[in-house]
Amino acid sequence: MRAPGSGSALGSLLVGLASVVTLPLAIYATRWSGAYELLDAGWAIPIAIALGLVAIALSRRSRVQAAVSLASTRERSVAGAGRLLGLLGLCIAAAALVALGVYGLLEYVGSRE
């Protein structure tokens, strides 16, 4: 019989992994598409943020359920890995937001001259 939090733990791991790979895949896709440029990959930032937040929420849910049901340490470690990947996905998305902000600022300053 599976532990009550095991679905949430595995879900947080998979969603966290999706959060981490969303932006690199979007950037990679622009390299092979003639219709999209690098700036178009910026639309993947909200997706990465949403996936990161879902991974963290699923990890928290799994940890709470594991504490109540005395689940194995394996479930806790999977939930911890999902949380770590969710945080990493949020950090990647934040770095992309900063990069877009700096680009926008440089374009604004460059257009004023």
N, C-alpha and C positions, 0 to 999 in steps of 0.2 A: 504494500500500500504506500502511496506517495504521501509525502508530508504536505500539509495545507499550503505552505508558502512556496513550494517548488515551482509551480507555474509562474508565479510572479518573479521568482529569482531568475529562471531561464528567460522569461520575457524581458526583464531588465537588461540581461546580458546581450540579447539579440538587438533590442532597440538601442542600447548604448553603442553597440558596434555599428549599427546603421547611422547613428548620429556622427560617429567619427569619420566614416567613409563618405558621407553625403557631399561635403564640399570638395574633397579631392576628386571624386568621380565627376562632379559638375565641371570642375576646371579641366579635367582630362577630356571630357566630352567636347569642350570648346576647341580643343586642339584638332579634332578630326571633323568638325562641322564647319562648313563654309558660311552657314547662316547665322551662327552665334559667335560673339566675341567674348573675350575674357570677362568683361563687365557684366555680361548676361548671366554669368555663373553666380552673381550676387543674389539672384532670386532663390538660391538654395540656402541662404543664411537663415531665414525664418524656419525652414524645414529642419535644419540641423538644430536650431534652438528648441523647437518643439519636441523633437526626438530626444534630445538631452534631458529636457524636463520630465518627459514621460519615463525615461529610464531611471531617473532619480526617484520619481514617485513610486514606480514599481519596486525598486530596491527597498525603499522605506517600508512599503506594504509587506514585502517578503520578510524583512527583518522583524517587524512587529508580530507577524504571524508565527515566525520561527521562535520568538521569545515566549509566546504563549503556549505553543505546542511542543516545546523542547525538541525542535528539529535538529538534524545533524549539522555538524560544522561545515559539511560540504555545501549545504544550502546557503549557509551564511557567507561562505567564501564566494559562491557564485553571485549572490546578491551584492557583495562588496565589489566584485569585478564589474558588475553592471553599473553600479554607482560610479566607480572610477571612470569607466568608459563614457558615461553620461556627462560627468564633469569635464572630461577631456574634449568631448564634442562641443560643450558650451564654450570652452576656452578657444577652440579652433574657430568657432563662429564669432566670438568676441574679437579675435585677431583679424578676422576677415572684415568685420565692421570697422575696426580702426583703420585698416588698409583702405577701405572704400571712403572713409571720412577724410583721410589724408589726401587721397586722390581728388576728391571733390574740392577740398580746400585749395590744392595746387591748381586745379582747373579754374577755379574762381579767381585766384590771384593772377594767374596767367592771362585770363581774359580781360582783366581790367587795364592792362598795359597797352 
